[in-house]
């Protein structure tokens, strides 16, 4: 093969390779750049909670239906539990039997014992004094004097004992009465717990049992919440340090396709879910849809930083995080600022007139 033929072959290969390269170019544009963190989530009623029975029993009455507007304290369900009812009845009977006012006759008897002891003491005291006078007049015997003194001392002890017995009986009756009343309150509280009431002003969103079915303390029997809604988001542990209260949230929902809503971060729960490695973030709508329902799914972008009217290029034109390919094929290093899924801010390295080429994929 001669030299001229070899040159022609190499030139043809060069043309083929050159024609296969992507020569599409763009120039930087002024645009707004938003850096955000992606999060998935659901819509929840504010203070939404699951209603549980306080004790196992049969659902005797259901006072509401799904969609009802309710007030705090409104009855929702009545649970039938025979043990709780019998305990309350027994506690009421015991409270009545042990009532302090009903047992005052026992105190009257103890009071009479005190009065009798007082009279005996007065009598024995008088007899002792009389015997002492006779003894000073050399009348009577020493034995009689000692006997009168002994009777007097015994009478004093008997009065002290009668008074102590009265005080002890009085304390016992007051204690038993108070304990019985407290037990009655506890039993009646347990009986009142059989009527399950709402903890909030709001709506009944779901009822999970029917009348006559068994309600347990382990399974929710209803879902209740306020009529206003919040957004519950799940943020990856790698992004949570970027999230702060008050940040703007861009929201998209399957129920409202092609519509974008706005919200604001209200609270960041500090405990990570170890299973999903995510943090729960609560937000509220600032511009939301007119109709919402609990548990509607959504996708959100939490805005971390935002710059307006800055020099940008499409992220698809980046060779890596900090370089591009110029029109002539030269690689140029850049200083990149904010970046989202479609465009990146150019801080330095090129200007608005620089043409850059789409890199080979």
Secondary structure, 3 states (H helix, E strand, C coil): CCHHHHHHHHHHHHHHHHHHCCCCEEECEEEEEEEEEEEEEEEEECCCEEECCCCCEEEEEECCCCCCEECCCCEEEEEECHHHHHHHHHHHHHHHHCCHHHHHHHHHHHHHHHHHHHHHHHHHHHHHHHHHHHHHCCCCCHHHHHHHHHHHHHHHHHHHHHHHHHHHHHHHHHHHHHHHHHHHHHHHHHHHCCEEECCCCEEEEEECCCCCCEECCCCCCEEEECCCEEEEEEEECCCHHHCCCCCEEEEEECCEEEEEEEEEEEEECCCCECCCCEEEEEEEEEECCCCCCCCCEEEEEEEEEEEEEEEEEEHHHECCCCEEEECCCCEEECEEEEECCCEEEEEECCCCCCEEECCCC
